[in-house]
């Protein structure tokens, strides 16, 4: 299943830097006291992204439970929470797949 997702909206969701047209981030956001050491920064970003995805999944589950118990009759909030969780999960899976692809390519390199 192909998913066409706007990268700028995903960046806004995960509060990352905007990606220029060439696809490379030129000015990554540094937190106070954090150095930009390349792979470590990317790995920290991915770990944060997984945490945010988990949070969105939990919020969607909570909305489902509230709706099922009759505590909420607002289907809009339920659908928005579920859609956010779905998009975040798809984005996380896509990033994971790219990391695995890069890892396999590195393992196949001959020295």
Backbone as JSON Lines, residues from 0, in Angstrom:
{"i":0,"aa":"X","n":[0.84,-1.16,0.0],"ca":[0.0,0.0,0.0],"c":[0.9,1.23,0.0]}
{"i":1,"aa":"X","n":[0.78,2.04,-1.0],"ca":[1.57,3.26,-1.13],"c":[0.86,4.39,-0.38]}
{"i":2,"aa":"X","n":[1.63,5.12,0.39],"ca":[1.09,6.23,1.16],"c":[1.77,7.5,0.69]}
{"i":3,"aa":"X","n":[0.96,8.45,0.26],"ca":[1.49,9.73,-0.18],"c":[1.31,10.72,0.95]}
{"i":4,"aa":"X","n":[2.4,11.06,1.64],"ca":[2.34,11.91,2.82],"c":[3.22,13.13,2.59]}
{"i":5,"aa":"X","n":[2.72,14.29,2.95],"ca":[3.48,15.52,2.84],"c":[4.5,15.58,3.96]}
{"i":6,"aa":"X","n":[5.79,15.67,3.61],"ca":[6.86,15.63,4.6],"c":[6.82,16.83,5.53]}
{"i":7,"aa":"X","n":[6.38,17.99,5.05],"ca":[6.33,19.17,5.91],"c":[5.28,19.02,7.0]}
{"i":8,"aa":"X","n":[4.15,18.38,6.69],"ca":[3.15,18.17,7.73],"c":[3.64,17.17,8.77]}
{"i":9,"aa":"X","n":[4.41,16.18,8.33],"ca":[4.99,15.23,9.27],"c":[6.05,15.9,10.14]}
{"i":10,"aa":"X","n":[6.84,16.77,9.54],"ca":[7.84,17.5,10.31],"c":[7.17,18.37,11.36]}
{"i":11,"aa":"X","n":[6.05,18.99,11.01],"ca":[5.32,19.81,11.97],"c":[4.78,18.94,13.1]}
{"i":12,"aa":"X","n":[4.35,17.73,12.74],"ca":[3.81,16.82,13.74],"c":[4.9,16.41,14.74]}
{"i":13,"aa":"X","n":[6.1,16.16,14.24],"ca":[7.19,15.71,15.09],"c":[8.14,16.83,15.49]}
{"i":14,"aa":"X","n":[7.79,18.06,15.15],"ca":[8.56,19.25,15.53],"c":[10.02,19.14,15.11]}
{"i":15,"aa":"X","n":[10.25,18.69,13.89],"ca":[11.61,18.61,13.37],"c":[11.85,19.77,12.43]}
{"i":16,"aa":"X","n":[13.03,19.81,11.83],"ca":[13.34,20.89,10.9],"c":[12.67,20.63,9.57]}
{"i":17,"aa":"X","n":[12.52,21.68,8.79],"ca":[11.96,21.5,7.46],"c":[13.03,20.94,6.54]}
{"i":18,"aa":"X","n":[12.6,20.12,5.61],"ca":[13.52,19.48,4.68],"c":[13.48,20.23,3.36]}
{"i":19,"aa":"X","n":[14.64,20.72,2.89],"ca":[14.66,21.42,1.61],"c":[14.36,20.48,0.45]}
{"i":20,"aa":"X","n":[14.22,21.04,-0.72],"ca":[13.84,20.26,-1.9],"c":[14.84,19.16,-2.24]}
{"i":21,"aa":"X","n":[16.11,19.33,-1.89],"ca":[17.09,18.29,-2.21],"c":[16.99,17.1,-1.26]}
{"i":22,"aa":"X","n":[16.19,17.21,-0.2],"ca":[15.95,16.08,0.69],"c":[16.88,16.0,1.89]}
{"i":23,"aa":"X","n":[17.79,16.95,2.04],"ca":[18.74,16.9,3.15],"c":[18.47,18.06,4.1]}
{"i":24,"aa":"X","n":[18.37,17.75,5.37],"ca":[18.19,18.79,6.37],"c":[19.51,19.53,6.54]}
{"i":25,"aa":"X","n":[19.46,20.85,6.49],"ca":[20.69,21.62,6.56],"c":[20.92,22.24,7.93]}
{"i":26,"aa":"X","n":[19.88,22.4,8.72],"ca":[20.03,23.05,10.0],"c":[19.2,22.3,11.05]}
{"i":27,"aa":"X","n":[19.69,21.15,11.54],"ca":[18.9,20.41,12.52],"c":[18.75,21.17,13.83]}
{"i":28,"aa":"X","n":[17.64,20.96,14.49],"ca":[17.36,21.64,15.74],"c":[18.18,20.97,16.84]}
{"i":29,"aa":"X","n":[18.9,21.8,17.61],"ca":[19.68,21.28,18.73],"c":[18.98,21.66,20.02]}
{"i":30,"aa":"X","n":[18.86,20.69,20.91],"ca":[18.33,20.98,22.23],"c":[19.47,21.53,23.08]}
{"i":31,"aa":"X","n":[19.12,22.19,24.15],"ca":[20.14,22.81,24.99],"c":[21.04,21.72,25.58]}
{"i":32,"aa":"X","n":[22.34,21.86,25.41],"ca":[23.3,20.91,25.94],"c":[23.5,19.69,25.07]}
{"i":33,"aa":"X","n":[22.9,19.66,23.9],"ca":[23.01,18.5,23.02],"c":[23.87,18.85,21.82]}
{"i":34,"aa":"X","n":[24.82,17.97,21.52],"ca":[25.67,18.2,20.36],"c":[25.09,17.45,19.17]}
{"i":35,"aa":"X","n":[25.37,17.96,17.99],"ca":[24.93,17.31,16.76],"c":[26.05,16.4,16.29]}
{"i":36,"aa":"X","n":[25.97,15.11,16.62],"ca":[27.03,14.19,16.27],"c":[26.62,13.24,15.14]}
{"i":37,"aa":"X","n":[25.75,13.69,14.26],"ca":[25.39,12.89,13.09],"c":[24.45,11.75,13.42]}
{"i":38,"aa":"X","n":[24.99,10.55,13.44],"ca":[24.16,9.37,13.64],"c":[23.47,9.37,15.0]}
{"i":39,"aa":"X","n":[24.16,9.84,16.03],"ca":[23.56,9.9,17.36],"c":[22.35,10.81,17.38]}
{"i":40,"aa":"X","n":[22.43,11.93,16.69],"ca":[21.31,12.85,16.63],"c":[20.13,12.23,15.9]}
{"i":41,"aa":"X","n":[20.44,11.53,14.81],"ca":[19.38,10.86,14.05],"c":[18.74,9.77,14.9]}
{"i":42,"aa":"X","n":[19.56,9.01,15.61],"ca":[19.04,7.93,16.45],"c":[18.16,8.49,17.57]}
{"i":43,"aa":"X","n":[18.6,9.59,18.19],"ca":[17.77,10.22,19.22],"c":[16.45,10.71,18.65]}
{"i":44,"aa":"X","n":[16.49,11.25,17.45],"ca":[15.26,11.71,16.8],"c":[14.3,10.55,16.55]}
{"i":45,"aa":"X","n":[14.85,9.42,16.12],"ca":[14.01,8.25,15.86],"c":[13.41,7.71,17.16]}
{"i":46,"aa":"X","n":[14.2,7.68,18.22],"ca":[13.69,7.22,19.52],"c":[12.56,8.13,20.0]}
{"i":47,"aa":"X","n":[12.75,9.45,19.83],"ca":[11.69,10.39,20.21],"c":[10.44,10.19,19.35]}
{"i":48,"aa":"X","n":[10.65,9.92,18.07],"ca":[9.53,9.7,17.16],"c":[8.73,8.45,17.58]}
{"i":49,"aa":"X","n":[9.43,7.4,17.98],"ca":[8.75,6.19,18.43],"c":[7.94,6.48,19.7]}
{"i":50,"aa":"X","n":[8.5,7.27,20.59],"ca":[7.78,7.64,21.8],"c":[6.52,8.45,21.5]}
{"i":51,"aa":"X","n":[6.64,9.39,20.57],"ca":[5.47,10.19,20.19],"c":[4.42,9.33,19.49]}
{"i":52,"aa":"X","n":[4.87,8.38,18.68],"ca":[3.93,7.47,18.02],"c":[3.18,6.65,19.06]}
{"i":53,"aa":"X","n":[3.89,6.17,20.06],"ca":[3.26,5.41,21.13],"c":[2.24,6.26,21.88]}
{"i":54,"aa":"X","n":[2.58,7.51,22.13],"ca":[1.65,8.42,22.81],"c":[0.39,8.63,21.98]}
{"i":55,"aa":"X","n":[0.54,8.82,20.68],"ca":[-0.62,9.01,19.81],"c":[-1.48,7.74,19.76]}
{"i":56,"aa":"X","n":[-0.84,6.57,19.74],"ca":[-1.58,5.31,19.76],"c":[-2.38,5.19,21.06]}
{"i":57,"aa":"X","n":[-1.77,5.55,22.19],"ca":[-2.46,5.48,23.47],"c":[-3.64,6.45,23.54]}
{"i":58,"aa":"X","n":[-3.46,7.66,22.97],"ca":[-4.56,8.63,22.95],"c":[-5.72,8.11,22.1]}
{"i":59,"aa":"X","n":[-5.41,7.48,20.98],"ca":[-6.46,6.93,20.12],"c":[-7.2,5.81,20.84]}
{"i":60,"aa":"X","n":[-6.46,4.97,21.54],"ca":[-7.11,3.89,22.29],"c":[-8.0,4.44,23.4]}
{"i":61,"aa":"X","n":[-7.54,5.49,24.06],"ca":[-8.34,6.11,25.12],"c":[-9.63,6.7,24.55]}
{"i":62,"aa":"X","n":[-9.53,7.34,23.38],"ca":[-10.73,7.89,22.73],"c":[-11.7,6.78,22.35]}
{"i":63,"aa":"X","n":[-11.18,5.66,21.87],"ca":[-12.04,4.52,21.51],"c":[-12.78,4.0,22.73]}
{"i":64,"aa":"X","n":[-12.07,3.88,23.85],"ca":[-12.69,3.39,25.08],"c":[-13.76,4.36,25.56]}
{"i":65,"aa":"X","n":[-13.46,5.67,25.56],"ca":[-14.45,6.66,25.98],"c":[-15.69,6.6,25.1]}
{"i":66,"aa":"X","n":[-15.49,6.43,23.79],"ca":[-16.63,6.37,22.88],"c":[-17.44,5.09,23.11]}
{"i":67,"aa":"X","n":[-16.74,3.97,23.32],"ca":[-17.42,2.69,23.53],"c":[-18.21,2.68,24.84]}
{"i":68,"aa":"X","n":[-17.71,3.37,25.86],"ca":[-18.4,3.41,27.14],"c":[-19.51,4.46,27.18]}
{"i":69,"aa":"X","n":[-19.63,5.25,26.13],"ca":[-20.67,6.26,26.07],"c":[-20.28,7.55,26.77]}
{"i":70,"aa":"X","n":[-19.04,7.68,27.19],"ca":[-18.6,8.89,27.86],"c":[-18.42,10.05,26.88]}
{"i":71,"aa":"X","n":[-18.27,9.7,25.61],"ca":[-18.1,10.72,24.58],"c":[-18.96,10.36,23.38]}
{"i":72,"aa":"X","n":[-19.63,11.34,22.81],"ca":[-20.41,11.08,21.61],"c":[-19.84,11.87,20.43]}
{"i":73,"aa":"X","n":[-18.64,12.41,20.61],"ca":[-17.99,13.2,19.58],"c":[-17.15,12.29,18.69]}
{"i":74,"aa":"X","n":[-17.69,11.93,17.54],"ca":[-16.95,11.04,16.63],"c":[-15.79,11.76,15.95]}
{"i":75,"aa":"X","n":[-15.87,13.09,15.89],"ca":[-14.79,13.86,15.26],"c":[-13.47,13.66,16.02]}
{"i":76,"aa":"X","n":[-13.5,13.81,17.35],"ca":[-12.29,13.63,18.14],"c":[-11.75,12.21,18.02]}
{"i":77,"aa":"X","n":[-12.64,11.24,17.97],"ca":[-12.23,9.84,17.82],"c":[-11.53,9.63,16.49]}
{"i":78,"aa":"X","n":[-12.11,10.11,15.42],"ca":[-11.51,9.92,14.1],"c":[-10.2,10.68,13.93]}
{"i":79,"aa":"X","n":[-10.12,11.88,14.5],"ca":[-8.88,12.66,14.42],"c":[-7.77,11.93,15.17]}
{"i":80,"aa":"X","n":[-8.06,11.45,16.36],"ca":[-7.05,10.73,17.15],"c":[-6.59,9.46,16.42]}
{"i":81,"aa":"X","n":[-7.54,8.73,15.83],"ca":[-7.17,7.52,15.11],"c":[-6.36,7.84,13.86]}
{"i":82,"aa":"X","n":[-6.7,8.9,13.16],"ca":[-5.96,9.26,11.95],"c":[-4.54,9.7,12.29]}
{"i":83,"aa":"X","n":[-4.38,10.5,13.35],"ca":[-3.04,10.91,13.78],"c":[-2.19,9.69,14.13]}
{"i":84,"aa":"X","n":[-2.79,8.75,14.85],"ca":[-2.05,7.55,15.25],"c":[-1.68,6.72,14.03]}
{"i":85,"aa":"X","n":[-2.57,6.62,13.06],"ca":[-2.3,5.84,11.85],"c":[-1.18,6.46,11.03]}
{"i":86,"aa":"X","n":[-1.23,7.77,10.84],"ca":[-0.19,8.45,10.06],"c":[1.15,8.35,10.77]}
{"i":87,"aa":"X","n":[1.17,8.54,12.09],"ca":[2.42,8.44,12.85],"c":[3.0,7.03,12.75]}
{"i":88,"aa":"X","n":[2.15,6.02,12.82],"ca":[2.62,4.64,12.72],"c":[3.17,4.35,11.33]}
{"i":89,"aa":"X","n":[2.48,4.83,10.3],"ca":[2.97,4.61,8.93],"c":[4.31,5.29,8.72]}
{"i":90,"aa":"X","n":[4.47,6.49,9.25],"ca":[5.72,7.22,9.12],"c":[6.84,6.49,9.87]}
{"i":91,"aa":"X","n":[6.54,6.02,11.07],"ca":[7.53,5.28,11.87],"c":[7.95,4.0,11.17]}
{"i":92,"aa":"X","n":[7.01,3.28,10.6],"ca":[7.34,2.05,9.87],"c":[8.18,2.37,8.64]}
{"i":93,"aa":"X","n":[7.88,3.45,7.95],"ca":[8.66,3.83,6.77],"c":[10.1,4.17,7.16]}
{"i":94,"aa":"X","n":[10.28,4.88,8.27],"ca":[11.63,5.2,8.74],"c":[12.36,3.93,9.14]}
{"i":95,"aa":"X","n":[11.68,3.03,9.84],"ca":[12.3,1.76,10.22],"c":[12.74,0.97,9.0]}
{"i":96,"aa":"X","n":[11.89,0.93,7.98],"ca":[12.23,0.2,6.76],"c":[13.46,0.79,6.08]}
{"i":97,"aa":"X","n":[13.56,2.11,6.06],"ca":[14.74,2.76,5.46],"c":[16.0,2.47,6.26]}
{"i":98,"aa":"X","n":[15.89,2.45,7.59],"ca":[17.05,2.11,8.41],"c":[17.49,0.67,8.16]}
{"i":99,"aa":"X","n":[16.54,-0.24,8.07],"ca":[16.89,-1.63,7.79],"c":[17.52,-1.78,6.41]}
{"i":100,"aa":"X","n":[16.99,-1.05,5.45],"ca":[17.55,-1.09,4.1],"c":[18.99,-0.58,4.1]}
{"i":101,"aa":"X","n":[19.23,0.51,4.82],"ca":[20.59,1.06,4.9],"c":[21.52,0.11,5.63]}
{"i":102,"aa":"X","n":[21.03,-0.52,6.7],"ca":[21.84,-1.49,7.44],"c":[22.23,-2.67,6.56]}
{"i":103,"aa":"X","n":[21.27,-3.19,5.81],"ca":[21.56,-4.32,4.93],"c":[22.58,-3.92,3.86]}
{"i":104,"aa":"X","n":[22.45,-2.7,3.35],"ca":[23.39,-2.24,2.34],"c":[24.8,-2.12,2.93]}
{"i":105,"aa":"X","n":[24.9,-1.63,4.16],"ca":[26.21,-1.54,4.83],"c":[26.8,-2.93,5.07]}
{"i":106,"aa":"X","n":[25.97,-3.87,5.43],"ca":[26.47,-5.22,5.7],"c":[26.94,-5.92,4.42]}
{"i":107,"aa":"X","n":[26.39,-5.53,3.29],"ca":[26.77,-6.15,2.01],"c":[27.98,-5.47,1.39]}
{"i":108,"aa":"X","n":[28.47,-4.37,1.97],"ca":[29.64,-3.69,1.41],"c":[30.89,-4.53,1.67]}
{"i":109,"aa":"X","n":[31.74,-4.55,0.67],"ca":[32.99,-5.28,0.84],"c":[34.11,-4.3,1.15]}
{"i":110,"aa":"X","n":[34.94,-4.69,2.06],"ca":[36.01,-3.8,2.5],"c":[37.3,-4.15,1.76]}
